[in-house]
Amino acid sequence: MIIKEEKTRSKSQSLDVDSYYSISKQLPFFACPSFFYTKDSSLVVSKYFYCKEFGIPPHPGTFSEQPNKWIEHSFFIGNCINKVETMQLQKAKGSK
């Protein structure tokens, strides 16, 4: 619901903003951020970095044999990392 509302607001005001970034900045006003950090999510992120660091698949088999849930998680984590890195680069360019 929050995502839909934010996307509608961005379109109606012709804003060129990342809806997910905007939501992440507003979230602390509505809920405690620790609510979103669970042991399971922490383990998934740890697994992602471990597999990336050592170049090993999280599960036996080829890409097509990986569980769909893992593929979704890995793309989501990768996108989040890319967004954070992009924001950091933009911030660094703006401060020079």
N, C-alpha and C positions, 0 to 999 in steps of 0.2 A: 504494500500500500504506500509506504513512504517513497519507494523508488518510482512508482507511477506518478505520485504527486509531484516529485521533484522534476521528473522529465516533462510533465505538463507545464510546470512553472517555467522551466528553461525555454520551452518552445514558445509559450505565450509572451514571454518577455524578450524573445530573440537573444537569449544568452548563449554564449559559446563556452559552456562550462561542463566539466565532467560530473555527471550526476552522482556517481559513487563517491567521488572526492568531496563533493558538497555535503552529502549525507554523512560521511565520516566526520566532518567538522561539526555537524549539528548534533550528532548522536549523544555526546556527553550531556546535553541539555535534557534528554529524554530517558536515558537509561545509564546505568553504571557500565563503563567499558569492560570491566572484569566479567560481566554477565556473558559476553561474547567469547571469552577465552576459556575453553574447556580443556580438559586433559586430552581428549580425543583430537581436538584441533591442533593442540601443541604437538602431539605425536605425528600427525600427518605432515606438519611443517618440518619437523625434525627429519622425518623419513625423506621428504623432498630434498632437503639440503644434503643429507647423507648420500643419497643416490646420485645427485648432481655432482657432488665433490669427488666421488670415487668412480663415477661413470658406470654404475651397475643398475640393472632394472630392479624395481621394487618387488616384482613377482617373476617367477620363472616364465619363460616364453617370449615371443615377439610382441611388438606393439599391439597387434590385433588380439593377442591373447591376454592383455592386461585388463583387469576389472574396469568397467566403465566408470565407476565411482572414482577410482584412482586417477584415471585420465582427466576427468572433470576437475578434481582437486589440483592436479599438477598444472593444468592450464590456468586455473584461477590464481594459484600462488604465483606462477610465472608472470601473469598480467599485473598482479599487485606489485611485485618487485619492479617491473618495468615502469609502472606509474610512479613509484617512489623515487626511482633513479632519475626519471624525467623531471620530476618536481625539484629534486636536488640540483640538477644541472641548470634548470631555469633560475633557481634561487642564486646559484653561484654566478651565473652570467649577469644577473640583475645587481649583484652586490659589488661588481668590479667597475 
